[in-house]
Amino acid sequence: MELRKYLLPGLISVTLLSGCSLFSGEEDVVKMAPLPKVENQFEPQEVWSTSVGDGIGDFYSNLHPAWQNDTVYAADRIGIVKALDASDGKEKWKVNLSTDNGFFSKNTPALLSGGVTAAGEHIYIGSERAQVYALNSADGSVAWQTKVAGEALSRPVVSDGLVLIHTSNGMLQGLDQNSGAVKWTVNLDMPALSLRGESAPATAFGGAIVGGDNGRVSAVILNQGQIIWQQRISQPSGATEIDRLSDVDTTPVIVNGVVYALAYNGNLTALDLRSGQMLWKREIGSVKDFIVDAGRIYLIDQDDRVMALNADGGVAIWRQSDLLHRNLTSPVLYNGYIVVGDSEGYLHWLNTDDGRFVAQQKVDGSGFQTEPVVASDKLLIQAKNGEVYSIAR
């Protein structure tokens, strides 16, 4: 699985954990599936590529490009943020958010980790140093910078005049969109051990729906910062610490008054938006965001099976198992196809009707960790080494 990348000691240290069964020497040997042989029905085309700093390397990060109007925004972990022309990838502006320590010392890296989010006149990025930045989209200058309750690992979400930040220590905070001032903080609770990553909230009708590391989905009123309901969708169980992980790190999806949520070691669930009452559940676990579209749910499970299910009851429509343990990105729906990246730098294109491969494309040798982003008629994806690609069907 991907635990080496995602595992996070929450309230206890790695030193303490080293004496428990998690590090007992019984290590599962997971073998990556070989690259499937695909006869391309079409050839995806690279429109342009541009380097944005040094990327994320081997660190966990949720950095991926954002697109607004005719501009692509992207960042690297060290602190480089660039605005690129969406048509040709040429640089419009560049800023460096790392701290300048003087002529004779290296800059202190910003450790950017959550974002990029583009909304209106600003773009928003969070960092492992518990900083959230709002940059002016016109020139990259800092509009405001705010210290939050913990590492800002998830994507900032903008709604109802607030920037919502879900921190690594289980706090959901609402920041004033114009000033960055913290308006409210909600404690979602944290177990002793969790996966590295947090659910970005989904918003609708003046509320935010967010997953927590405690296996619960919570609904929060945005103008008050108060929880109105919680529903547990994953119950810790099993003999080992890994078995008992129950994080809801995926972003919930809201469609027609139904909240779809997905937990690690847990369930895919459908909840009533108003009450949180569980409508149905299926035993499927994942940490990757998923898609709900046209009555179907498209997701990637913990072993990297790509699946399509009926949104009305969770009945499986098809499964694609030829990409097992290839450390897939979250899926994206583009031009009628499901597209996923993998850790070897391939993009895989699947037919939404039956899950069969329709195209395969080698893009970057450093591999992918974060999902592609649809930008009008193009597909954007950022490799681990920082290279941003624009792909066309």
C-alpha positions in Angstrom: 0.0 0.0 0.0 1.0 3.6 0.3 1.5 3.7 4.1 5.2 4.6 3.8 4.2 7.8 2.1 1.1 8.6 4.2 1.7 7.4 7.7 1.8 10.2 10.3 2.5 9.9 14.0 -0.2 12.0 15.5 0.2 12.5 19.3 2.9 9.9 19.8 6.4 9.8 18.4 8.0 7.4 16.0 10.3 6.3 18.8 7.3 5.2 20.8 5.7 3.5 17.8 8.9 1.5 17.1 8.1 -0.9 19.9 4.6 -1.7 18.6 3.4 -4.2 16.0 3.5 -1.6 13.3 7.3 -1.9 13.2 7.5 -5.6 14.4 9.4 -6.7 11.3 6.4 -8.3 9.7 6.4 -6.2 6.6 4.0 -6.9 3.8 5.8 -7.2 0.4 3.7 -5.3 -2.1 4.6 -5.9 -5.7 3.7 -3.2 -8.2 1.7 -4.5 -11.2 3.6 -4.4 -14.5 2.8 -1.7 -16.9 -0.3 -2.9 -18.9 0.1 -3.3 -22.6 -2.3 -0.8 -24.2 -3.1 -0.4 -27.9 -3.8 3.4 -28.0 -7.1 4.3 -29.7 -5.7 7.9 -29.9 -2.4 9.7 -29.0 -2.7 12.3 -26.2 -0.5 15.3 -27.2 1.8 17.3 -24.9 0.9 21.0 -25.6 3.7 22.4 -23.4 5.7 21.8 -20.3 7.3 24.2 -17.8 9.5 23.7 -14.8 8.3 25.2 -11.5 11.1 24.9 -9.0 12.2 21.6 -7.7 8.8 20.1 -7.2 8.1 17.9 -4.1 10.8 15.2 -4.4 9.9 12.2 -2.3 7.9 14.2 0.3 4.2 13.9 0.8 2.5 16.9 -0.8 -0.9 17.9 -2.1 0.5 20.6 -4.4 -1.1 20.6 -7.9 -1.7 23.4 -10.5 -4.8 25.6 -10.4 -6.4 27.3 -13.4 -8.4 30.5 -13.7 -9.2 32.4 -16.9 -6.1 32.2 -19.1 -3.6 31.5 -16.3 -2.1 28.4 -14.7 -0.8 28.8 -11.1 1.7 26.2 -9.7 4.2 25.9 -6.8 7.0 23.8 -5.5 7.7 22.7 -1.9 10.6 25.1 -1.3 8.4 28.2 -2.0 8.5 29.0 -5.7 5.1 30.1 -7.1 4.6 30.8 -10.8 1.8 32.1 -13.0 1.9 30.6 -16.5 0.1 31.4 -19.7 -2.4 28.6 -20.2 -1.9 28.6 -24.0 1.9 28.1 -24.1 3.2 27.8 -20.5 5.3 30.9 -20.7 5.9 32.6 -17.3 3.8 35.6 -16.4 5.3 36.1 -12.9 7.3 34.3 -10.3 7.7 34.7 -6.5 9.7 32.9 -3.8 8.0 32.5 -0.5 11.1 31.0 1.2 12.7 33.2 4.0 15.8 35.1 3.0 18.4 34.6 5.7 21.0 36.9 4.2 23.8 36.8 1.6 25.8 34.1 3.4 23.0 31.7 4.3 20.6 29.6 2.5 16.9 30.6 2.4 14.6 28.7 4.8 12.2 26.8 2.6 8.5 27.6 2.9 7.5 23.9 2.7 4.4 24.6 0.7 2.1 21.6 0.8 -1.6 22.5 0.3 -2.9 24.1 -2.8 -2.8 25.8 -5.2 -6.4 27.3 -5.0 -7.4 30.1 -7.4 -10.4 32.2 -6.5 -11.1 35.7 -7.7 -8.2 38.1 -7.3 -6.2 35.8 -5.0 -4.5 32.4 -5.1 -4.2 30.5 -1.8 -1.5 28.1 -0.6 -0.9 26.3 2.7 2.4 25.1 4.2 3.9 22.5 6.6 5.0 25.5 8.7 1.3 26.3 9.5 1.3 29.3 7.3 -1.4 30.2 4.8 -0.6 32.6 2.0 -3.0 34.7 -0.1 -1.2 36.0 -3.2 -2.5 38.6 -5.6 -3.2 36.7 -8.8 -2.1 39.7 -11.0 1.5 39.8 -9.8 2.1 37.3 -7.1 2.6 39.8 -4.3 1.5 38.7 -0.8 -2.0 40.1 0.0 -1.9 38.4 3.5 -0.2 35.7 5.4 -1.7 33.9 8.5 -0.5 31.4 11.0 -3.0 28.6 11.4 -3.4 25.9 14.1 -1.2 23.2 12.4 0.3 22.0 9.1 -1.9 23.1 6.2 -1.7 19.9 4.2 -5.0 20.0 2.4 -6.2 22.3 -0.4 -7.6 25.6 0.8 -11.3 26.0 0.0 -12.9 29.3 -0.6 -16.6 29.8 0.2 -19.0 32.4 1.7 -16.2 34.9 2.2 -14.0 32.4 4.1 -10.9 30.4 3.3 -11.3 27.0 4.9 -8.2 25.3 6.2 -8.1 21.7 7.6 -4.9 21.3 9.6 -2.9 18.2 10.4 -3.8 18.3 14.1 -7.5 18.1 13.4 -8.6 21.7 13.3 -10.9 23.2 10.7 -10.4 26.9 10.6 -12.3 29.7 8.7 -10.1 32.6 7.7 -11.5 35.9 6.5 -11.0 35.9 2.7 -9.9 39.5 2.6 -7.7 39.8 5.6 -6.7 36.3 6.6 -8.0 36.8 10.2 -9.1 33.6 11.9 -12.9 33.9 12.3 -13.4 30.5 14.0 -11.8 27.1 14.8 -13.5 23.8 15.1 -11.8 20.8 16.8 -12.5 17.6 14.8 -10.5 15.4 17.3 -7.4 13.4 16.4 -6.5 9.7 17.1 -3.0 8.8 18.3 -2.0 7.6 14.9 -3.2 8.8 11.5 -2.3 9.0 7.8 -0.5 12.0 6.5 -3.1 14.1 4.8 -6.3 15.8 5.5 -9.7 16.1 3.9 -10.4 19.3 2.1 -14.0 20.5 2.9 -16.9 20.4 0.4 -19.3 23.3 0.7 -22.9 23.8 -0.1 -25.9 25.9 1.2 -23.8 27.8 3.7 -22.2 24.7 5.2 -19.0 22.7 5.0 -18.7 18.9 5.0 -15.3 17.6 6.0 -13.8 14.2 6.9 -11.7 13.7 10.0 -8.9 11.4 11.1 -11.3 9.9 13.7 -13.4 8.2 11.0 -16.2 10.8 11.2 -17.7 13.1 8.6 -18.8 16.5 10.1 -21.1 19.2 8.9 -20.2 22.8 10.0 -22.2 26.0 9.6 -19.9 28.5 7.9 -21.2 31.7 9.4 -20.9 30.4 13.0 -18.2 27.7 12.9 -20.4 25.2 14.7 -20.8 21.5 14.1 -24.4 20.6 13.3 -24.0 16.9 12.8 -21.3 14.1 12.7 -21.5 10.6 11.3 -18.9 7.9 11.8 -18.2 6.0 8.6 -15.2 4.1 9.7 -14.8 2.1 12.9 -11.2 1.3 14.2 -10.8 -2.4 14.3 -8.1 -5.0 13.8 -5.0 -6.4 15.5 -2.5 -3.8 14.4 -2.2 -0.1 14.4 -2.4 0.0 10.6 -5.6 -2.1 10.7 -7.1 0.5 13.1 -6.4 3.5 11.0 -9.8 5.0 10.0 -9.0 8.4 8.4 -11.5 10.2 6.2 -8.8 12.0 4.1 -10.8 12.2 0.9 -12.9 15.3 0.0 -16.6 14.6 0.3 -18.8 15.1 -2.8 -22.2 16.6 -2.5 -24.8 15.8 -5.2 -28.6 16.4 -5.1 -28.7 16.6 -1.3 -26.5 13.5 -0.8 -23.0 13.5 0.7 -20.7 10.8 -0.6 -17.7 10.1 1.7 -14.9 7.6 1.6 -12.6 6.4 4.5 -9.4 4.5 4.7 -10.0 0.9 6.1 -13.6 1.9 6.1 -16.6 2.5 3.9 -17.9 4.3 0.9 -21.0 5.9 2.3 -23.9 8.0 1.2 -25.3 10.4 3.8 -28.3 12.7 3.9 -27.0 16.3 3.6 -29.4 17.8 6.1 -29.2 15.2 8.9 -26.1 13.1 8.3 -28.2 10.0 8.4 -26.5 7.1 6.5 -28.4 6.1 3.4 -26.1 3.2 2.3 -22.5 2.0 2.7 -20.1 -0.3 0.9 -16.9 -1.8 2.3 -14.4 0.1 0.2 -11.5 2.0 1.5 -9.3 4.8 0.0 -7.3 8.0 0.7 -7.8 9.3 -2.8 -10.4 11.8 -3.9 -13.2 10.4 -6.1 -15.7 11.5 -8.7 -19.5 11.5 -8.8 -20.9 12.1 -12.2 -24.0 11.2 -14.2 -25.2 8.7 -11.6 -21.9 7.0 -11.2 -19.0 7.0 -8.7 -15.5 6.6 -10.0 -12.8 5.8 -7.4 -9.5 4.2 -6.7 -9.3 1.8 -3.7 -6.5 1.2 -1.3 -4.9 -1.3 -3.6 -5.2 0.9 -6.7 -8.2 -0.8 -8.3 -10.1 1.6 -10.5 -13.8 1.2 -9.9 -17.1 2.5 -11.2 -20.2 2.1 -8.9 -23.8 3.1 -9.1 -24.4 6.3 -7.1 -27.8 5.2 -6.0 -26.7 2.2 -4.0 -23.0 1.6 -4.5 -23.4 -1.4 -6.7 -20.2 -2.1 -8.7 -20.5 -1.6 -12.4 -16.9 -2.4 -13.4 -13.4 -2.9 -11.9 -10.0 -2.4 -13.5 -7.3 -4.3 -11.6 -4.3 -4.0 -14.0 -2.8 -1.1 -12.1 -2.5 -2.6 -8.7 0.0 -0.9 -6.3 1.2 1.5 -9.0 0.6 4.4 -6.5 -2.1 6.0 -8.6 -3.2 9.6 -8.3 -6.8 10.5 -7.7 -8.9 10.1 -10.9 -10.1 13.0 -13.1 -12.9 13.0 -15.7 -11.7 14.6 -18.9 -13.3 14.5 -22.4 -15.4 11.6 -21.4 -12.5 9.4 -20.1 -11.2 8.6 -16.6 -7.5 9.7 -16.4 -5.1 8.7 -13.6 -1.4 9.2 -13.2 1.1 6.8 -11.5 4.4 6.8 -9.7 6.4 6.0 -12.8 5.1 9.0 -14.7 2.4 7.4 -16.9 -1.0 8.7 -17.6 -3.7 6.0 -18.1 -6.9 6.7 -20.0 -9.9 4.5 -19.3 -13.3 4.1 -20.9 -16.0 5.2 -18.5 -18.4 2.5 -19.8 -16.4 -0.6 -19.0 -13.0 0.5 -17.5 -11.0 -0.7 -20.4 -7.8 1.1 -21.3 -8.0 3.4 -24.4 -4.7 5.1 -24.2 -1.4 5.2 -22.2 1.2 8.0 -22.2 4.6 8.2 -20.7 4.9 11.8 -19.5 7.7 12.2 -16.9 10.3 9.9 -15.3 10.0 11.4 -11.8 6.4 10.2 -11.5 3.2 11.7 -10.3 1.7 12.0 -6.8 -1.2 14.5 -7.2 -4.1 14.3 -9.6 -4.5 15.9 -13.0 -6.5 19.1 -13.2 -9.0 19.9 -16.0 -8.3 23.4 -17.5 -11.0 24.1 -20.2 -10.0 21.7 -23.1 -6.6 20.8 -21.6 -5.4 18.5 -18.8 -2.7 19.8 -16.4 -0.5 17.7 -14.2 2.6 18.4 -12.1 5.3 15.8 -11.7 7.3 15.2 -8.5 10.3 17.1 -10.0 8.1 20.3 -10.5 7.5 20.0 -14.2 4.0 21.1 -15.2 2.5 19.6 -18.3 -0.4 20.6 -20.5 -2.0 17.7 -22.3 -4.6 17.7 -25.0 -6.8 14.8 -26.3 
